[in-house]
Amino acid sequence: MKHMIMDGKLYTSRVEGNAMPTRMIRPLMGILFVVIVFVAFVVGGETPQVDDSGRDIVSFYRDNETQQQISAALLALACVAFLFFLSSVRQTLRGAMADRGGFSAVVFAGGIMITVGISIFAGIGFTLGDAADDLPGAAILALNALNSNLFFPVAVGTAVFNLGLGFAIVRNGGLPRSLGWAAIVVGIAGITPLGFFAFLATGVVIIWASIAITRLVKAPQSPSDVAP
């Protein structure tokens, strides 16, 4: 197989043409994740705050059942896309580090926490949308409080993901160092009262990383880089 790839130019082009779109799927999932999350927030709208009146909170969810269910389903779908992207990030970092762990494991752990945190919000949101007419007002108020304040899993995941990504890039390369420094800044902000803005900025980091990894995937390989 290796000799055929090295010597047969026509055969090499055909293999790369078929394999390239598949190789680009995982890194591009990062952009898809950000887009789906944005759409989910737009569809769901501004949910009530904890200090809003009980009547307003209950009315909101009973009047917007479909929107909340769609928003929650989109968040769950976004988590699927993010996990595919996360595997691409880990593979890229491990290749640059030439080891089996280190910061790539930190990035992966942070990404898993982000996924878990978003999935929790998706579950709460879907419950509020699906069962608002059947739940007592007190239960709706309790779920709304969780929907507003259960942000620590996402906040911790955001900080760990960005700090791990930033330190990995600055130390070992593999992706643009400017991306690494930006991720470090976002990660530090993630453990401060600016955590919400850090989560928003993480979307920029993810899109940046997604584009950078896709460019690496599209870069032509020399014959020596092709596995036998």
N, C-alpha and C positions, 0 to 999 in steps of 0.2 A: 504494500500500500504506500509506503513512504517513497519508493522509487517511482511509482506511477505518478505520485503527486509532484515530485521533483522534476521528472522528465516530460510528463504529459501535460502541456499547458492547457489544452482544451478540457481535460478531465479536472484539473485544478480549478478552473473557473467555474465549472458546473457545480462542484462541491461547495465552493464558497458562496455561490449564488443561492444554493438551497439552504445552507447552514446559517448564513448571516441573519436573516430575519428572525430565526429562532433564538439566536444568541442575543439579539437586541431586545427581546421581549422583557426579560427580567429587569434590566436597568431602566427601561422606559416605564415600568410599572410605578416608579416613584412619581413621575409626572401625573400619571393616572390617579394615584392616591390623592395628591393635592387637589386635583380638579374635582374628584368625587366628594371630598370633604367640604370643599367650598360650596358645591351644589347642595349638599346635605344641610349646611347651615342656612343657605338661602331658603330652601324649602321649609325647614323647620321654623324659621322666623325667630324672633326674640322671645324666649320663654320667660315666664314670670320670675321675679326675684322672690327670695324667701320672705322679705318684709312687705310684699304686696298683700292686699286683703285676701282672705280665704275665698271669698266669693269670686274675685277676679281670677284667682289661680284655678279653681275648679271649672269655671266657665271657659277659660282658655283651652284647657285640654278636652273638654267635652265638645267644644265648637271646632276644634282643629284636630280631630282624631286622625283623619287620613294623612294630613301633612306630617304629623309626628311619626306615623308608622313608616311613611316613605322615607323621611329623613333618617330614621333609625336603620332601615334596611340599607340605605346608601352608606351609612357609616360602617355597617358590617361588611359590605362589599369592599369598601376602601381598605379595611383591615386585611382582606385577602390580597389585594394588590400590594399593600405595603410589605407583607411578609415575603412575597416574591422579590421585591426590590431589595429588601434587607439581606436576602441570601446572596444577591449580586454584590452588594457592598462588602459583605463579609469575605466573599471569594476574592474580590479585588484587593482588599487590605491584606489578606493572608498571603496572596501572591507577592505583594510588595514587601511583606515582612519575612517571608520565607520561613514561617514557623507555624505551629499548630494552635496558637492561642494569642495571648497578649491583648493588645487593644482591640483586635478584631472581635474577641469574645466580649469585651466591654460594650462595644457598639451593638453587637447582637443582643446582649442582655437588655440594654436600654431600649432597643427597638421592640423587643418582646413586651416590655412594660408599657410602652406607648400603645401597642396593639391591645393589650389587656385593658388598659384604661379607657380607650375609645370603645372597646366592646362592651364595657360596663355601661357607659353612657348610652350606647345603642340599645342595650337591653332595658334600661330604665325608661328611655324614651318610647320604645315600642310598647312597653307595659302601660305607660300613661296613655298612649294613643289607642291601644286595643281595648283596654279595660276601664277607661274613664267613666263610662256610663254605669258600670257595675260596681265600682269601688266606692266606699264611703268617702266623704270629704276629707276626713282625717288621714286616710291612706294616701289620697292624692297629694295632700300637703306634705306628707312625709317623703313621698317619692320625688316631689318637686324640690324639696330641700336637698336630697341626695343628688339630684340632677344638677343643682346649682353649685354644690360644695364638694362633691366627691372627685376633686381634681388632682389629688396628690399622686395617684399612680401615673397619670399623664405627665405631671410636672417633674416627678423623679425620672421617669423614662426620658423625657425631653432633655434634661440636664445630662444624664448618663450617656445617652446617644450622641449628643453634640460634643461633649467633652472627650469621649472616647474616639470619635471620628476625628476631631481636631488634633488631638495628641498623636494619633496614629499617622495622620498625613504629615504633620510637622516633623515627626521623628523619622518616618520611614519612606515618605513620598508615596508614589503610586497615583496620586491625584493632585491637582493644583494646590500649592501651599497657601495661596490666598483663601481657598476654600477651607483649609484647615484652621487658619487663624479666625476666619469668620465663625466657624463652628464653635471654637473655644469661647468667643465672646458671647454667642447665643447660649452656650451651655452654662456659663457663669450667670447670665441673666436669668436662666431657668430656675436657679435656686435662690432668687430674690423675689421681692414683691412684684417684679416685672415679669413673672412667670407666664402670664397670658400672652404678653407681647413676644416672649421667647418662643412660645408655641407657634405663633403666627410666623415668626422669623424662621422657624424650623422648616416651614414649607418652602421658603426660598433656598435654604441649605439643601433640602431634598431634591428640588428641581435642578440646582446647580450640580449636585453629585450625580443625578440621573443623566444629565447631558454629558458630563465628563466621562462617566463610565461607558456610555454609549459610544463616545468617540474612541475610547480605548478598544472597544469591541470591533469597531469598524476599521481600525488601523490594520494595514496589511501585515501579515506574518511572513517572516523569512522562512525558507525551507527548513532551517535548523530548528525552528520553533514548532514544527508540526510533529505531533506524536506518532510513533510507528503504529 
